[in-house]
Amino acid sequence: MKQIDVGIIGTGWCGGIRAQTCAANPLVKGLHLAEIRPERLAEVAKATGARTAVIDYRQLLAIAKIEAIYVSATPETTHYPMARDCLAAGKHVFLEKPVALELSEADELIALAGERKLKFTIGYSQRFNPKFAYVRKAIRDGSIGRPVSALVSRHITRNLGKKISGRIKLSPAAMEATHDLDFVLWCLEPAKPLRVYSQTNFGTMRETSGAPIPDTQWITVTMDSGVSFVIGAGWTLPPGYPNFSTTWIEFIGTEGAVMVDDSHRDVVLNTMDKGMVLPMSTMPGETVDHTYAGPMAAETIHFLEAVALDKPVLVTPEHARMVMEVYIAADLSAETSLCRCHSPTPRKYARSPKRATLVKKNPKRIGLAIIGAGRVGLFRGEVAARHPQVDFIGLAETKPDRAKFVADKVGADFVSSDYRELLARPEVTAAVIATDEHLHVGPILAAVERGLSLLIEKPLATELAESERVLEAIQKSGVDAVVGYTQRFRRRWLTAKEKVRTGQLGDVTMVTSRAFMNRLVALDNYQRTDDPREISPMVISGTHALDIVMWMMEAKRPVEIYARSIDKALGPICNGIDATAGMITFEDGSLYHASISWALPVVWPAAVYSLDVGIVGTEGVLTIDDTHRDIVLATSISQGEGYAPDASRHVDFLGSYPPGDIALGELRGPMREETEQWLNRLAMGFPTQHATAIEAHDRLMLTKAFDLSARLKRAIPLPIGASDAKQQQGLLAAG
């Protein structure tokens, strides 16, 4: 897989995000920048290690080795001439929306890209929001039957509205609703729009600017399939509103409905200084410490892969032109109060007049061994198969049919039923340990003996003595070993970590977490073990919430645990534990109360995990609703999401599967991000937020302490060791 040189024209908000993303991607051989503001150009060039930094974008066009260019300049009047010049110079082009200001300009760009056989795509970043991708999946796979109608309402704050409308005289339809027009038309393709009716409403924007700028615009579109949809867009939320953007989506079908609450109220930060804010509410996403959380990074990488790997772009310029036709028709309808046909006459719009430095290294090749070809092994293998530095994939799996299936999916170069045979291959430089939890120790020790870098699914082991042995071997060998606590790579937890880390809450004094899980997960785990005593909700699943909280509280030392468990539901079925609740006391007196139940009924809508977390500090409070009730699917078709699908489930909280979701044929979500960042860590030496082996052993110790305290019905001093765990085993055997 080849590397490419990339140019970026305009390094403002969006261009800066794209520059940082490209600088961190191993597909990029060299980064080249153009920006008319010298101070900003110097800032971004230093942060990204750019090889070229110029004022005039035309200088980039003269650099022959640049194959792809992102045009992120403002105002929007610059889009057409810059894109035209880039395409004429033979460069593949990513252009921020809108594609142009006039249909004739869009047609010229599309024709030029076609004649030169160049990749040309437009920046509709919301397609890369996992929630939006999942809605399309639910429509395309027939989960809600035949689409009947849709509603999207999007509003942003008036500060952003004034900024956008101040640089060019485009309507809310052209600048805000355009994202939702693209999204709905994408979901409903191949249907085409027939009629458009729109109305605008005037208020504060006209009063404060003196210009005829509407506050809101509502658009009704009728498709040739008979479906109609309504989109509302506004940019005048009051200054006191605690976020940047809020969206509500409804799709109604003949067999179900899917609804998305993208109002960002699942993470709330409240401080003495700024009051209440919703910190994760920008449409592009946010930088969180050393990583980027949001759709714009994924969109940027998608175009890189399209050019470097010669893959099709997700947003075609022809589709972007159709979106442009619809919002032009909407503006004409609003002006005339008439319903407009889809193909409007061409219209002319009025034209208006520090981060961490990323040092680019020579990437190393990766020969990857995947041990265990279950769900997670397949997920990670498919991500690895797309990574430019992975030139060998080997697979070890004891089930021949499964081994063949996964090998074909990931294009494995070598397959064996014996992990030792795979690890002995000279091509192997790193390994993923994805076996069942109780089978981790053997492959880990064999890989450590060879000095391989490791990504180990949690836990290191199911027993403390074995975990201690594994940790000691890793530390003695000095290998780079990380453990798969996937939730660290989700946007909400990254943002929460950043707020705690930077002192926005003051000194954290109390944390609570409550996890609810469908019992299908518990039954699946108990059926896969010969000894139910090794399995508990805390050890297998509660460890995720525990890791997130302990990651937030990493500066504090836990000194005591008190816990209780219950087994009324799973006990009679499989000698299992239903739920555990307990409290950790820290050395400074801070408290963490945790509870988990994985015995909820099979029909519980969350396919896997629902979590609530509250963090209280001396200066603020942060609440995170991770129950996944923001996307609800109700359908007469049985749903097969999660670890162990069941035919009786017809209502789903979409997005509750911890690894992420399959949409458009690919895994979207934290496990993909976690795997990609690990591969970049190996290839380029970038820092990541993966859990270390020491942290993973600590999490196992704490979960075992929860179980021991619950069994003994008394408080347990921390830390505990293998001898304490043996005491627990003796009590379990006696029970």
N, C-alpha and C positions, 0 to 999 in steps of 0.2 A: 504494500500500500504506500503510495507516494505522499510526500509532504508538499505543501504549496506555500507560496508567498501571498500575503493578503494585504490589501490596502483598505483604509477606513477614512472616508471623507466626512468631517464633522465629528468632534469629540465632546459634544455636550452630554446631556443626561443619557440618551440612548446610545450615542456613539461611544461614550466612555464605557458603558456596560459591555458593548460589543468588543471594544478593544481589550478590556480585561479578560473577557471570555476567550478571545482568540489567543492572547498571550499565554494562557494556561493550557492550551490544547496542543497535544503532540502532533496533530495534523499540520500545524502552522510552522513552516520553516523559518519565515521571517515576517515581521509586522511593519507596516509602513503607514504613516499618518499624515493627514492634511487637515489644518485647522487655521482659521483666520485670526484667532486670538492668541498672540504669542505666549501669554502666561499659561493659558489652558493647554496649549500644545506642549510646552515644556513639562508641565505637570504630568500629563498622560504619557508622554514619551518616556519619562523617567520611571514611572510606575510600571510600564509594560515592557521596558527594554526594547523599544522600537528601533529598527535599523535606519529608518528614514523619518524625518519630521519636517514638513514644509508648509508654507503658507498657501501656496497656489496648488490646487488639486491637480492641475494639468501636468505638474511635474511627476506625479505618480503614474500617469498614463504613459509616460515615456520610459518607465522602468519595465523592460521586457519580461523579467521573471515574475512580476506580479500577475497572477492568474485570475484572482477574484477581488472584487471591491464592494464594500458596504457603503452605500450612500445614506448618511444619517444627518445631513445638513438641514438647517432651517434658515429662512422661512421656506414654506412648501413651494414657492415659486422657483426655487433652485433645483427641484427634483428632476424636471424634464431635461433641462440643458445638461446637467451633470450626468444623468443616466445615459443620455444620447451620446455624450462624448466618451464615456466609459465603454459602451457597447461598440462604438465606432473604432475604438482602440483595441478591440478584440478581448475585452475583459468580461468575465461572468459577473453579473450584477445582482446584488441584494439592495432593494430600494425601500426605504421607509414609506408607509402609506401617507398620502394618496399616490397612486401611480402617476398622476399628472393632474393638471387643472382643467384641461380640455380633452374631449374624447379624441380629437384628431392627433393630439400629442401622444396619448396612450397608444393609438393605432400605429403611429410611427415607431415607437419604442418596441412594440410587439413584433412588427415586421422586421425591424433591424436585428433583434435577437434571433428571430427565425432564420433570416438570411445567413447570419454568421454562425448558426448552430451553437448559440451560447445559452447558458443557464441564466434565467431572468425570473426573479421572484419578488414578492411584495411583503412588507412587514406587518402581517396580521398575527401578532404574538399570542392572542388568546387561543388560537388553535393548539398551542403547546401548554396550555393550562390543563393539568390532568382532569379536573372536573369537567371542563368543556369537552375534552376528548372522550370522556366516559359517556357523556350525554349522546354524542354521535354514535358511539358503539351501541348503546341501548336502542337507538333508532335503527341502525343498520343491521343489527342481528335479529330484529323483529321482536325484541322483548316487550315493546309497548304496542305491537301490532302496526297497523298502517297509521302514519301521522295524520292528524286532523287539524290541529291548530297549534300555535306557539305564541308565547309572550316573553319579551325581554325588556326589562327596565334598568337603565344604567344612568347613574348620576355621579358627578364629581364636584369637588368644592369650587367655590367661586374664585378663589385665588388662582387655581389652575385654569379655570375658564377664562379669566381675564388675561392670563399669560398667553393662552393659545389664541384667543380671538384678537388679541392685540397685535399679533405678528402677521395675520392674514385674515381677510374677511370671508371666512368659510363658516358654514352653519353647523349647529350641533349634529345634523345628519351627516355632513361630510367629515367631521373631525371626531365625533364620539360614536354615534350610531353606526358608523362604518364598520367598526369591529363586530358588532352584533349582526349587521346585515351579512357580512362575510360568514359569520358562524352559522346562522340559520340557513342561508343558501347552501353552504357546504353540507349541512346535515340533510337537507332535502334534495340534493342533486340525485338524479339528473333533471329534476323538475326545474322549469324556468319561470321567472316572474312575468306576469301579464299586465297587471294594473297596480298603480301606486296612488295612494291618497294620503295627504299629510296636512297637519295644522301646526302652527307655531304659537307660542305664548310669550308675551313680553312683560318684563318687570324690571328687576334691578339692573340687568346688563344695559338696557337702553337708558335707564335713568342715570346711571353713573358714568356712562361713556358718551352719551349723546348720539351714538350710532345705532342704526336699526338692527341690533343684535338680539335675537330671542333668548329667553331663559331656557325654554324647553321646546322640544319638537317631538311630535308623535306621528308615526308612520304606519300605515296599513298596506300590506302587500298581498296580492292574490296571485297564486301560482297556477301554471297550466294543469297541474294535477288536481286542482280543486282545494288545496290547502291554502289557508290564509294565516298570516301572522302579523302581530303588532309589536313595534319597537318604540320605546320611549327613551329619549336622551336629553340630559340636562347638565348644566355646568354652573349652578348657582346655590349649591348647598351652603348654608351659613358658615362664617368663619369659625364658629364654635363647634362645628360638627367634627367628631374625633377621628375621621379618617380621610383618605384621599378619594376613594372610589367605592361605590356600592352597586351591586347588581343582583337582580332576581330573574330567574329563568323558569319557564314552564313549557313543557312539551306534552301535549295530550294526544293519545292514540286510541285506536279501537280496542286494544287489549290491555292498556295500562297508561301510566303517566310517569314522567320523570321531572323532578323539580330540583333546582339548585339555588341555595342561598349563598351567594358570593359577597355578602356584606362585611365579611372579615371580622365578625363579632366573636369568633371563637378564641381569639387571643386579645385580652384587654389589659392594658398597662395603666395603672393609676398612681400618680406620684404627687407629692406635695408641691412640686415645682410647676408641672404642666397640667395637672388634673388628669382626666381620663383621655387616653388616646388608643386607637386601634393601630398598632405599629406595623401590621403586615397588610397594608391596604393599597399599595401602589399597583397599577396594572402591570408594569414591566417586572416587578419583583424588587428585592432589596439585597444589598451586600451585607453579609453577616460574617464579621471577622474575616477569616481567610477563604470563605466560600460565598457563592452567589445562589440565592434561593428565589426562583421565579421563572416564568415562562420565557423571558427574553434570552436567557442563557441557552436554554434548550433549542430555541429557534435559531440562534446564532450558530450553534454547533451543527444543526440540521443542514444549513446551507454549506458549511465547510465540508460535510460529508457528501453532499450532493455533488460538489465540484471535485473533491479529491477521489471519491469512489465512483464517480460517474453514475449517480443515482438521480431519480426524478425529484423535482422540488414539490413540496406539499401545496403551496399556494401558486397556482399558475397565473401568469399575467392576464390571460383571457378571463379568468374568474374575477380578478381584481377589477378589470374593465367593466364586467357585469355589475359588480358592486357600485362602481362609479356611476353607471347608468341609472341605477335605482336611486341613489341619493340625489343625483341631479334632478330626476323626475320628482322626487319628494319636495325639493326646493321649489320647483316650478308649480307643483300642486299647492304648496303653502301660499305662494304669491297670488295664485289665481283662484284658489278655493275650488279647483276642479280636480277630478280624478284624471291622472295622466297614464297613457299607455307606456309600456316599459321602454320602448326605443325612443328616447327624447331627442329633440333636435340639439345639435352641439351648442353648448352654452359657455360663455366666457365669464370666469369669476374675476372680481376686482383684485388686482395684485397690490400687495402692500410693500411700501418701501423695506486631598492627599491619601493615598492608600499604600499597602505593602508593596514593595518592589518585587516583581516577578522576574527572576533571572532565568533566561532561556538556557537550557542545557542540551547537550547532545543526548537524545533519548536512547535508552537501552532497549534491546530486543527482549521479548518475554516468551518463554516456552512454558505453557501452563498445563499443569496436571489437575484434573477435576476428579476428586474421589467421592463417589456417591452421585448418582444420576437421578435423584428425585426431583421434586419441584424446584428446590433452590439450586441444585446443581445445573438444571436446565436453564433457569433464569440467568445465572451468572455466566454460563457457557455462551448463551446467545449474545450477551453484552460483550464478552471477550472476543467473540468472533468478529465483531465490528470494530475492534480497537486496532489502530494502525500498527502498533508495536508488537502485537501478538502474532507470531509467525508459526506457532505450533500449539495444538490443543490435543492433549491425551485424556482418555476417559477410563476410569476404573469403576465397574459396576457388576455386582454379582448376579443380577437378573438379566439373562441374555436378551429377551425381548425389549426390555427397557433400555439396555445399553445400545441396541441397534437404533431404536427410535431417537434417543438423544444424540447419538453420534451423527445421525443423518441431519438432525436439526442444526447442530453447531458446526458441522463439517470437520469432525474429529480426524486427526491424522493417525491416531493409534488408539486401540481399544483393548482392554484386558479385564478379566474378572479378578485379578490379583493386583492390589494397589502397590505391592512391593515391586512387581515387574514394571509398572508404569513409572514409579519414582526412580528406578534405576536407569531410565532412558537419559542419554546425555543431553538431549534437547531441553529437558525440563529445568527451569530456573525458579519456578514458583508453583505453589499448590493451593487449591481451595479444598478444604475439608468439609464435605457436605453430607456425611453419612448420618444415620440415626444418632441421636445424642449419646446413647450408651456405647457407641462404637468409635468415638473420636480418638481415644488415647493411642491405639496402635498406629494409625496413619500419621498422627501428629509426631510421635517419637521417631518414626521412620523418616519423615520429611526433615525434621530437625537434624537428624544424623547426617543427612546429605547437605545441610546448610541452606535449605530453600526458604525463600520468603513465603509467608503463610497468611491466608485469610481463613479463619476458623469459624464455623458457625457456632453460636453460643449453645451450651456452655463449653468450657474447656474439657470438662468431664462431668459425670453425674455424681461422683463421690469426691469428698474433699481430699482424701489421701492421693487419689489419682490426679486431681487437679494440682496438688502441691508438687507431685512428681513431674508433671508436664511443665509447670511454670519453672521449676528448677532447671530442667533440660533446656528450655528456651533461653533463660537468662545466661546459662553457662555457654551456650553456643553463640549467643549474640545475634541470632537471626531476627529479621524484622517480622514479627508476628502480630497480627491484629485480629480482633474478634468481632463477629457480625452482630453488633447492636444497631440494627438498621434504622431505628427511629431517630438516631442522631442526624440523619440526613434528610429529615423532613423539615420543610420551611418553618413551620410553627415552632418546633423545638429549637431550631437554630436561633430564631429570633428571641425566644425566651431566654436561651443561654446567654445571648449577647446582652440583653437587658440586665440580667443578674450579674454577669461578669463586669459590666461597666458601672455597677453601683446605682442603677436607676431605682432600685427598691430599698436602698440603704442596706442595713445588715439584715439578712434573712433570718427570721425567728421561727417560722412554722411553715410546713408544707403538708398538703394532703393530696392523696391520689386514690381514685376509685376506678377499678377496672372491671368491666362486665364482659363475659365471653359466652358465646353459644356453646352448649355442651358437646357439640360435634367435635370440637377441638380436643376436649378432654378424652372422649371415647376413642378418638383416633390414636392419641398418645398411649392410653392404657392398653389398647389392643396390640401395639407394636413393641411392648416390653414383656419379658418373662417374669419380671419382679415389680409389681405395682408399688412396692415400698420406695423404689428409686424415683418415682414420679410424684410430683405435687404441683399445684397451680403456681406456687411461688417459684419453684426451681425452673419450670418449663416456660411459663408465660409471664408471671408477675415480675420476673427479672427485667423485662423491657421497661416497665414503669420505674422500677427500682433504679435501673441504670440512668434513666433520664434525670431522676431527682438527685441521685448521688453525683452525677455530672454537674448539675447546678450547684450542689453543696460541696464541691470537691475540696474547698479550703477547710471544711469542718470534719472533725474526727468522731465517728460514732462510738459510743461506749456501752450502750445497753439496748436490748430488744425485749419486748413483751408482746406475746401473740396468742391467738386462739384460732382453732380450725373447727370445721363442721363437715360431716360426711353423710347426711341424711338422704341425699339424692343419688350420688354416685357410689356410695358405700355398698348398697345392696346389689348394684349392677356389676361393678368391677373392683370392689375393694378400694375405691378411690376417694379422694378428698374433694369436697364441693368448693370450699372457700376458706380463705385465711385472712385475718385482719390483725394488725398489730401496730406498735409504735416504736420508733427508734429515737433514743435520746442521744444528743451530741454533747461533746465535752463542754461546750459553752452554754449548755442548757436549751439549745434549739431543739425543736421536735419535728418528726416526720411521721405522720399517720398514713398507713397504707392498707388497702383492702383489695382483694381480688376474688371474684367468683367466676369459675368456668363451668357452672352447672345450670346456666340459664336454659330455658326450653329450646328445642330444636327450631321452633318457629320464630325465635327472637330475630328481628330483622338484620341486626349487624352480623355479617357473614363471619367475622372473627372478633375484632377488638373494639371496645368502646371505652374511652378513658376520659376522666375529668381530673384536672390538676389545678390546685390553688397554691400560690406562693405569696406569703405575707412577709413584708420587711418593715423596718422602722420608718421608711419614707414612702412606701407604696405597696401596691398589691398587684399581682398578675394572675389572671384566671385563663385557663386554656380548656376549651370545650372540644374534645377530640372524639365525640360520640358519633360523628358521621351522619347526624340527622339533617345536614344541609343539602344532601342529595338523596331523595327518597324515591324508590322505584316500586310501583304496585302493578302487578301484571297477572294475568291468568295463566301465564307460561311459567313452569317451574324454573327456579333460579339455581344455577350450579356454581355459584361463587364460593370461595373459601377453601379450606383444607379438605373437607369431607362433605361434598354436596348432598342435599337431601331433597327428594321430589316434593315434599310438603311445603317448601318455602316459596312464597309468592310475593313477599314484600321484602325489600332489601334496602339497608342503609349503604349506598354505594361508597366505595373507597375505604372500607373497613378491613380489607385484606392487607396485613402489614407490609408485605414486599412491594405492593403497588397493584396496578391493574393492567391487563392486556388490552390495548386499544390500538387500532390500525395495525394489528399484527406484531406489535412490539410491547415489551414491558415498559410501563410509565410509572415512575414513582421512586421511592427512596432506595430500593435495592439496586435499581439501575444506577442511580447516582453514587451509591456506596461502592459498587463494583468498578465503575468508571474512575472514581477518585482513587481507589486502591491501585488500579493499573497505572494511572498517571503518577502515583506515588513511587511505584517501582521503576517506571520508565524515565521519569524526569526529576525525581527527588522532591516533589512538592509536599509540603506539610498537609496533613488531613486530620479530621476529628475522630478517626476510628478509635474504638476502645482498645486499649493495650491489653496484653496478657495479664499484667498485674491487676488492672481494673476488672477484668473478667473473673479472675480468681476471687477478688474481693466481693463481686456480686454473688458468686456461688456461695461464698462463706456466709454472706448476709441472708440469702434465701434459706440455707441450711439452719441458720440460727433462728429464723422465723419458725421453721418446722419443729426444731428442737424445743423452743419455748412453748409452742402450742401443745406439744406432746407432754411436756413436763408441767405445764400450767403454772409457770413462774418466769420471772425475768431472767435473762441470760446476759452475763457480762460479755463484752466484745473486746477483741476478736475471739472466735472459736477456732480450734484446730481439728485435725483428723481424729484425735482421741475423743474429743467431744462428740464428733459425728458417730464414732463407734458406739458411744453411749446411747445415742439416738437409735441406732440400728438394733441394739440390744432391747431397748424399750419397745420398738416396733415389733420385733420378733416375739416378745413376751405378750404383746397385745393381740 
